[in-house]
Amino acid sequence: MALTNFAYGIEKDWEAVQAAIDIPFNNGLLEGTVNKIKAVKRQMYNRAGSKLLRAKILYSQ
């Protein structure tokens, strides 16, 4: 059942799947940066103001 649903989803969005295969670009670097910022944000949640959070994010890059 799960495999059938997966195949149906791929077939439904075939153009996006084909574009992901054909186009050599990816957004891996962006995703890594966003994950790092989210991790810092979670770590700092409710501990400091936005100034310290901004400084920590800028320093970590």
C-alpha positions as CSV (number, residue, x, y, z in Angstrom):
1,M,0.0,0.0,0.0
2,A,2.7,2.5,0.9
3,L,4.7,1.7,-2.2
4,T,1.5,2.2,-4.3
5,N,1.0,5.6,-2.7
6,F,4.6,6.6,-3.3
7,A,4.4,5.6,-6.9
8,Y,1.2,7.5,-7.3
9,G,2.8,10.7,-5.8
10,I,5.7,10.5,-8.2
11,E,3.4,9.9,-11.2
12,K,1.2,12.8,-10.1
13,D,4.2,15.2,-9.9
14,W,6.2,13.8,-12.8
15,E,7.4,17.2,-14.1
16,A,9.1,18.1,-10.8
17,V,10.7,14.7,-10.6
18,Q,12.0,15.0,-14.2
19,A,13.3,18.5,-13.5
20,A,15.1,17.3,-10.4
21,I,16.9,14.6,-12.4
22,D,17.7,16.9,-15.4
23,I,18.8,20.1,-13.8
24,P,22.3,20.0,-12.2
25,F,21.5,22.7,-9.6
26,N,20.7,22.0,-5.9
27,N,20.1,24.0,-2.8
28,G,22.2,21.9,-0.4
29,L,24.3,24.8,0.8
30,L,21.2,26.9,1.5
31,E,19.6,24.0,3.4
32,G,22.7,23.6,5.6
33,T,22.7,27.3,6.4
34,V,19.0,27.3,7.3
35,N,19.4,24.2,9.5
36,K,22.4,25.8,11.3
37,I,20.4,29.0,12.0
38,K,17.4,27.0,13.3
39,A,19.7,25.0,15.6
40,V,21.2,28.2,17.0
41,K,17.8,29.7,17.4
42,R,16.5,26.6,19.3
43,Q,19.6,26.7,21.5
44,M,19.1,30.3,22.3
45,Y,15.3,30.3,22.7
46,N,14.2,32.2,25.7
47,R,17.8,32.8,26.9
48,A,18.8,36.0,25.2
49,G,17.6,38.9,23.0
50,S,17.7,39.2,19.3
51,K,21.1,41.1,19.4
52,L,22.9,38.1,20.9
53,L,21.1,35.7,18.6
54,R,22.2,37.8,15.6
55,A,25.8,38.0,16.7
56,K,25.9,34.2,17.3
57,I,24.5,33.5,13.8
58,L,26.9,35.9,12.1
59,Y,29.9,34.6,14.1
60,S,29.1,30.9,13.3
61,Q,29.2,31.5,9.5
